[in-house]
Amino acid sequence: MADLPGNDAPYRLIDDVRFGEDVIVAPFTNLYGCAIGDETRIGPFVEIQRGATIGRRCKVQSHTFVCDGVTIEDEVFVGHNVVFINDKQPRATTDDGELQTAEDWELVPTIVERRASIGSGAIVLGGVRIGAGALVGAGAVVTRDVEPGTTVVGSPARAIARR
Ligand SMILES: CC(C)(COP(=O)(O)OP(=O)(O)OC[C@H]1O[C@@H](n2cnc3c(N)ncnc32)[C@H](O)[C@@H]1OP(=O)(O)O)[C@@H](O)C(=O)NCCC(=O)NCCS
């Protein structure tokens, strides 16, 4: 593992990230406290938070947000502007009106299994598993587990085909 990606580019914020070999990171990215596996490509305007893990030979396209608690296995495609969610009951403040801290909410983890693909604009609610080789259609809202090899579309996402 290395502290820097395999390429140089301007305007990147990279803090405490573990990179595998030959990771490519585009400009205008914000990556912190995460791990990114060998040969993965991260597009521009992507944010990957502390606690997220991205596997080997993945493609994460521009404008995607990967939050804490998300595990993306190897060879996964994540389209443009995909949003992962890890807090199902978000609140800015506690009952006392104080700003919430990490102790005041429950993180719900998500797993995207090997060779799955997530279409552009999809929203992935926390606490789901997207099975190996599954395909999430563009704009889908994933609220439940997706079986391996299944194509899902819509809001809430429903299966339309098996691959
Ligand atoms: C879901 C998807 C794989 C289906 O492709 P396909 O197998 O070629 O299916 P079709 O285009 O024949 O559509 C089948 C049906 O699903 C519907 N459909 C297709 N994609 C849909 C989507 N994203 N959301 C909702 N419905 C969708 C079609 O309208 C069609 O409905 P109908 O039978 O009532 O007419 C594809 O449309 C898709 O969304 N791919 C993701 C693309 C993407 O985001 N790429 C990333 C970066 S370029």
The ligand as an SDF file (V2000), in Angstrom:
LIG
                    3D

 48 50  0  0  0  0  0  0  0  0999 V2000
  -31.3720   -1.0570  -16.4710 C   0  0  0  0  0  0  0  0  0  0  0  0
  -30.7150   -1.2090  -17.8430 C   0  0  0  0  0  0  0  0  0  0  0  0
  -29.4640   -2.0700  -17.7040 C   0  0  0  0  0  0  0  0  0  0  0  0
  -31.7140   -1.9020  -18.7460 C   0  0  0  0  0  0  0  0  0  0  0  0
  -31.1730   -2.0040  -20.0110 O   0  0  0  0  0  0  0  0  0  0  0  0
  -31.7880   -3.0800  -21.0460 P   0  0  0  0  0  0  0  0  0  0  0  0
  -31.6130   -4.4500  -20.5040 O   0  0  0  0  0  0  0  0  0  0  0  0
  -31.1970   -2.7610  -22.3610 O   0  0  0  0  0  0  0  0  0  0  0  0
  -33.3400   -2.8380  -20.9770 O   0  0  0  0  0  0  0  0  0  0  0  0
  -34.3030   -1.9810  -21.9230 P   0  0  0  0  0  0  0  0  0  0  0  0
  -33.6810   -0.6740  -22.3080 O   0  0  0  0  0  0  0  0  0  0  0  0
  -34.7520   -2.9010  -22.9890 O   0  0  0  0  0  0  0  0  0  0  0  0
  -35.5140   -1.6560  -20.9310 O   0  0  0  0  0  0  0  0  0  0  0  0
  -36.3070   -2.6790  -20.3760 C   0  0  0  0  0  0  0  0  0  0  0  0
  -37.4360   -2.0010  -19.6040 C   0  0  0  0  0  0  0  0  0  0  0  0
  -36.8800   -1.3800  -18.4420 O   0  0  0  0  0  0  0  0  0  0  0  0
  -37.1090    0.0420  -18.4660 C   0  0  0  0  0  0  0  0  0  0  0  0
  -35.8820    0.6780  -18.0060 N   0  0  0  0  0  0  0  0  0  0  0  0
  -34.6440    0.5690  -18.5600 C   0  0  0  0  0  0  0  0  0  0  0  0
  -33.7560    1.2440  -17.8100 N   0  0  0  0  0  0  0  0  0  0  0  0
  -34.4400    1.7770  -16.8030 C   0  0  0  0  0  0  0  0  0  0  0  0
  -34.0520    2.5850  -15.7270 C   0  0  0  0  0  0  0  0  0  0  0  0
  -32.7680    2.9400  -15.5360 N   0  0  0  0  0  0  0  0  0  0  0  0
  -34.9940    2.9560  -14.8390 N   0  0  0  0  0  0  0  0  0  0  0  0
  -36.3010    2.5850  -15.0030 C   0  0  0  0  0  0  0  0  0  0  0  0
  -36.7150    1.8040  -16.0270 N   0  0  0  0  0  0  0  0  0  0  0  0
  -35.7810    1.4190  -16.9160 C   0  0  0  0  0  0  0  0  0  0  0  0
  -37.4190    0.3710  -19.9260 C   0  0  0  0  0  0  0  0  0  0  0  0
  -38.2270    1.5060  -20.0130 O   0  0  0  0  0  0  0  0  0  0  0  0
  -38.1170   -0.8840  -20.3570 C   0  0  0  0  0  0  0  0  0  0  0  0
  -39.4460   -0.8490  -19.8680 O   0  0  0  0  0  0  0  0  0  0  0  0
  -40.6700   -1.4140  -20.7810 P   0  0  0  0  0  0  0  0  0  0  0  0
  -40.3600   -2.8670  -20.9820 O   0  0  0  0  0  0  0  0  0  0  0  0
  -41.8560   -1.1380  -19.9470 O   0  0  0  0  0  0  0  0  0  0  0  0
  -40.6090   -0.6440  -22.0510 O   0  0  0  0  0  0  0  0  0  0  0  0
  -30.2790    0.1670  -18.4160 C   0  0  0  0  0  0  0  0  0  0  0  0
  -31.3750    0.8650  -18.9350 O   0  0  0  0  0  0  0  0  0  0  0  0
  -29.5850    1.0450  -17.4100 C   0  0  0  0  0  0  0  0  0  0  0  0
  -30.1660    1.8340  -16.6630 O   0  0  0  0  0  0  0  0  0  0  0  0
  -28.2060    0.9030  -17.3840 N   0  0  0  0  0  0  0  0  0  0  0  0
  -27.3390    1.7190  -16.5900 C   0  0  0  0  0  0  0  0  0  0  0  0
  -26.5790    2.6880  -17.5130 C   0  0  0  0  0  0  0  0  0  0  0  0
  -25.6540    3.5960  -16.7450 C   0  0  0  0  0  0  0  0  0  0  0  0
  -26.0600    4.2440  -15.7960 O   0  0  0  0  0  0  0  0  0  0  0  0
  -24.3840    3.6520  -17.1410 N   0  0  0  0  0  0  0  0  0  0  0  0
  -23.3800    4.3630  -16.3710 C   0  0  0  0  0  0  0  0  0  0  0  0
  -22.5180    5.3690  -16.9990 C   0  0  0  0  0  0  0  0  0  0  0  0
  -22.5330    5.5850  -18.7280 S   0  0  0  0  0  0  0  0  0  0  0  0
  1  2  1  0
  2  3  1  0
  2  4  1  0
  2 36  1  0
  4  5  1  0
  5  6  1  0
  6  7  2  0
  6  8  1  0
  6  9  1  0
  9 10  1  0
 10 11  2  0
 10 12  1  0
 10 13  1  0
 13 14  1  0
 14 15  1  0
 15 16  1  0
 15 30  1  0
 16 17  1  0
 17 18  1  0
 17 28  1  0
 18 19  1  0
 18 27  1  0
 19 20  2  0
 20 21  1  0
 21 22  1  0
 21 27  2  0
 22 23  1  0
 22 24  2  0
 24 25  1  0
 25 26  2  0
 26 27  1  0
 28 29  1  0
 28 30  1  0
 30 31  1  0
 31 32  1  0
 32 33  2  0
 32 34  1  0
 32 35  1  0
 36 37  1  0
 36 38  1  0
 38 39  2  0
 38 40  1  0
 40 41  1  0
 41 42  1  0
 42 43  1  0
 43 44  2  0
 43 45  1  0
 45 46  1  0
 46 47  1  0
 47 48  1  0
M  END
$$$$
